[in-house]
Amino acid sequence: MNKLKIYLDTSVISYLDQQDAPERMSETIQLWDKIKAGKFDVAISNVTLSEINACEESKKIVLLKYLGQINYQIVQIDENTQHIAEKFISLGILKPKSYDDCLHIAAAIVSHCDIIVSWNFKHIVNHKTVMGVKAITALEGFSDVFIYAPSAIIEEE
Protein backbone atom coordinates (compact mmCIF):
# COMPACT_ATOMS: atom_id res chain seq x y z
CA MET A 1 0.00 0.00 0.00
CA ASN A 2 1.21 3.50 -0.80
CA LYS A 3 2.15 5.76 2.06
CA LEU A 4 -0.38 8.44 2.91
CA LYS A 5 0.76 11.95 2.12
CA ILE A 6 -0.05 14.24 5.01
CA TYR A 7 0.04 18.02 5.23
CA LEU A 8 1.09 19.41 8.60
CA ASP A 9 -0.14 22.87 9.48
CA THR A 10 1.78 24.96 11.99
CA SER A 11 -0.41 23.92 14.94
CA VAL A 12 0.87 20.34 14.73
CA ILE A 13 4.53 21.36 14.73
CA SER A 14 3.86 23.88 17.51
CA TYR A 15 2.36 21.20 19.78
CA LEU A 16 5.64 19.27 19.72
CA ASP A 17 6.70 21.81 22.36
CA GLN A 18 3.53 22.77 24.23
CA GLN A 19 4.15 22.07 27.93
CA ASP A 20 0.76 23.53 28.96
CA ALA A 21 -1.10 20.93 26.84
CA PRO A 22 0.55 17.61 27.78
CA GLU A 23 -2.04 15.33 26.14
CA ARG A 24 -1.91 17.06 22.75
CA MET A 25 1.86 17.31 23.02
CA SER A 26 2.08 13.55 23.72
CA GLU A 27 -0.17 12.68 20.76
CA THR A 28 1.81 15.01 18.49
CA ILE A 29 5.09 13.39 19.55
CA GLN A 30 3.57 9.95 18.82
CA LEU A 31 2.67 11.19 15.33
CA TRP A 32 6.18 12.65 14.93
CA ASP A 33 7.69 9.27 15.81
CA LYS A 34 5.60 7.65 13.03
CA ILE A 35 6.76 10.35 10.61
CA LYS A 36 10.41 9.80 11.59
CA ALA A 37 9.88 6.06 11.05
CA GLY A 38 8.84 6.84 7.46
CA LYS A 39 5.17 5.88 7.79
CA PHE A 40 3.97 9.03 5.97
CA ASP A 41 5.08 11.35 3.20
CA VAL A 42 4.94 14.87 4.62
CA ALA A 43 4.22 18.25 3.10
CA ILE A 44 4.32 21.67 4.72
CA SER A 45 4.10 25.05 3.04
CA ASN A 46 6.21 28.16 3.09
CA VAL A 47 3.33 29.61 5.20
CA THR A 48 4.17 27.01 7.86
CA LEU A 49 7.82 28.05 7.76
CA SER A 50 7.03 31.76 8.04
CA GLU A 51 4.66 31.12 10.96
CA ILE A 52 7.39 29.14 12.73
CA ASN A 53 9.93 31.87 12.00
CA ALA A 54 7.54 34.38 13.59
CA CYS A 55 7.60 32.45 16.89
CA GLU A 56 9.49 33.67 19.92
CA GLU A 57 13.17 32.79 19.42
CA SER A 58 13.55 29.85 21.85
CA LYS A 59 10.34 28.18 20.56
CA LYS A 60 11.42 28.79 16.95
CA ILE A 61 14.76 27.06 17.58
CA VAL A 62 13.02 24.00 19.12
CA LEU A 63 10.48 23.73 16.29
CA LEU A 64 13.09 24.08 13.54
CA LYS A 65 15.14 21.39 15.30
CA TYR A 66 12.11 19.08 15.17
CA LEU A 67 11.64 19.83 11.46
CA GLY A 68 15.28 18.87 10.94
CA GLN A 69 14.41 15.34 12.11
CA ILE A 70 12.07 14.55 9.22
CA ASN A 71 11.89 14.59 5.44
CA TYR A 72 9.23 16.86 3.97
CA GLN A 73 8.21 18.61 0.81
CA ILE A 74 7.77 22.39 0.95
CA VAL A 75 4.74 23.56 -1.01
CA GLN A 76 5.30 27.04 -2.38
CA ILE A 77 2.26 29.30 -2.38
CA ASP A 78 1.56 30.27 -6.00
CA GLU A 79 -1.35 31.69 -8.01
CA ASN A 80 -3.11 28.31 -8.08
CA THR A 81 -2.86 27.95 -4.30
CA GLN A 82 -4.07 31.52 -3.78
CA HIS A 83 -6.99 30.89 -6.15
CA ILE A 84 -8.09 27.87 -4.08
CA ALA A 85 -7.56 29.76 -0.79
CA GLU A 86 -9.69 32.66 -2.02
CA LYS A 87 -12.52 30.21 -2.85
CA PHE A 88 -12.78 29.38 0.87
CA ILE A 89 -13.39 33.05 1.58
CA SER A 90 -15.65 33.82 -1.40
CA LEU A 91 -17.84 30.81 -0.57
CA GLY A 92 -18.06 31.89 3.08
CA ILE A 93 -16.32 28.79 4.46
CA LEU A 94 -13.69 30.87 6.27
CA LYS A 95 -13.32 34.60 6.90
CA PRO A 96 -10.64 36.83 5.32
CA LYS A 97 -8.79 37.05 8.69
CA SER A 98 -8.22 33.27 8.41
CA TYR A 99 -6.48 33.60 5.04
CA ASP A 100 -3.35 31.76 6.25
CA ASP A 101 -5.55 28.81 7.27
CA CYS A 102 -7.06 28.91 3.77
CA LEU A 103 -3.54 28.83 2.33
CA HIS A 104 -2.65 25.79 4.46
CA ILE A 105 -5.72 23.94 3.18
CA ALA A 106 -5.10 25.04 -0.42
CA ALA A 107 -1.44 23.96 -0.24
CA ALA A 108 -2.56 20.50 0.88
CA ILE A 109 -5.10 20.32 -1.95
CA VAL A 110 -2.79 21.42 -4.77
CA SER A 111 0.05 19.17 -3.56
CA HIS A 112 -2.32 16.18 -3.63
CA CYS A 113 -2.14 15.34 0.07
CA ASP A 114 -4.43 12.63 1.39
CA ILE A 115 -4.87 14.20 4.83
CA ILE A 116 -4.50 17.61 6.45
CA VAL A 117 -3.35 17.14 10.04
CA SER A 118 -4.16 20.03 12.37
CA TRP A 119 -4.99 20.94 15.95
CA ASN A 120 -6.88 24.01 14.67
CA PHE A 121 -10.47 23.03 15.49
CA LYS A 122 -11.75 26.58 15.10
CA HIS A 123 -10.87 26.97 11.41
CA ILE A 124 -9.67 23.65 9.96
CA VAL A 125 -10.74 20.50 11.82
CA ASN A 126 -14.49 21.09 11.80
CA HIS A 127 -17.57 20.08 9.83
CA LYS A 128 -18.00 23.36 7.92
CA THR A 129 -14.41 23.33 6.66
CA VAL A 130 -14.51 19.60 5.85
CA MET A 131 -17.66 20.11 3.76
CA GLY A 132 -16.10 23.18 2.15
CA VAL A 133 -13.00 21.20 1.18
CA LYS A 134 -15.23 18.51 -0.38
CA ALA A 135 -17.09 21.18 -2.39
CA ILE A 136 -13.98 23.04 -3.54
CA THR A 137 -11.99 19.93 -4.50
CA ALA A 138 -14.98 18.71 -6.55
CA LEU A 139 -15.47 22.14 -8.12
CA GLU A 140 -11.78 22.58 -8.97
CA GLY A 141 -11.11 18.99 -10.08
CA PHE A 142 -8.83 17.92 -7.22
CA SER A 143 -8.93 14.74 -5.15
CA ASP A 144 -10.73 14.95 -1.85
CA VAL A 145 -8.58 15.63 1.22
CA PHE A 146 -9.45 14.33 4.67
CA ILE A 147 -8.93 16.53 7.73
CA TYR A 148 -7.96 15.01 11.08
CA ALA A 149 -6.36 15.90 14.39
CA PRO A 150 -3.13 13.98 15.11
CA SER A 151 -5.01 11.71 17.54
CA ALA A 152 -7.01 10.26 14.61
CA ILE A 153 -3.84 9.39 12.68
CA ILE A 154 -1.82 7.80 15.49
CA GLU A 155 -4.57 5.29 16.24
CA GLU A 156 -4.28 3.66 12.81
CA GLU A 157 -2.40 0.42 12.06
Residue pairs with C-beta under 8 A, 6 or more apart in sequence:
3 38
3 39
3 40
3 41
4 40
4 41
4 114
4 115
5 40
5 41
5 42
5 43
5 111
5 112
5 113
5 114
5 115
6 35
6 40
6 41
6 42
6 43
6 113
6 114
6 115
6 116
6 117
6 153
7 42
7 43
7 44
7 45
7 75
7 104
7 107
7 108
7 111
7 113
7 115
7 116
7 117
7 145
8 42
8 43
8 44
8 48
8 72
8 117
8 118
9 44
9 48
9 101
9 104
9 116
9 117
9 118
9 120
9 124
10 47
10 48
10 51
10 52
10 104
11 118
11 119
11 120
11 124
12 28
12 31
12 117
12 118
12 119
12 150
13 44
13 48
13 52
13 63
13 66
13 67
14 52
14 55
14 59
14 63
14 119
15 21
15 24
15 25
15 27
15 28
15 119
15 150
16 25
16 28
16 29
16 32
16 62
16 63
16 66
17 25
17 59
17 62
17 63
17 66
18 24
18 25
18 28
19 25
24 119
24 150
27 149
27 150
27 151
27 154
28 119
28 150
30 150
30 154
31 117
31 150
31 153
31 154
32 66
32 69
32 70
34 40
34 153
34 154
35 42
35 70
36 69
36 70
40 153
41 73
42 70
42 71
42 72
42 73
43 72
43 73
43 74
43 75
43 107
43 108
43 111
43 113
44 67
44 72
44 73
44 74
44 75
45 74
45 75
45 76
45 77
45 81
45 103
45 104
45 107
46 74
46 75
46 76
46 77
47 77
47 100
47 103
47 104
47 107
48 104
49 74
51 100
52 60
52 63
52 64
52 67
53 60
54 60
55 63
73 111
75 81
75 107
75 108
75 110
75 111
77 103
77 106
77 107
80 110
81 103
81 106
81 107
81 110
82 103
82 106
83 106
84 102
84 105
84 106
84 109
84 110
84 136
84 140
85 99
85 102
85 103
85 105
85 106
86 102
87 93
87 136
87 139
87 140
88 94
88 102
88 105
88 106
88 129
88 132
88 136
89 95
89 96
89 99
89 102
91 132
91 135
91 136
93 128
93 129
93 132
93 136
94 101
94 102
94 123
94 129
94 132
98 123
101 120
101 123
101 124
104 116
104 118
104 124
105 116
105 124
105 129
105 133
105 145
108 116
108 145
109 133
109 136
109 137
109 140
109 142
109 145
110 142
112 142
112 143
113 145
114 145
114 146
115 145
115 146
115 147
115 148
115 153
116 124
116 133
116 145
116 146
116 147
116 148
117 148
117 149
117 150
117 153
118 124
118 125
118 147
118 148
118 149
119 125
119 149
119 150
121 149
123 129
124 147
125 147
125 148
125 149
129 147
130 147
133 144
133 145
133 147
134 144
136 142
137 143
137 144
137 145
138 144
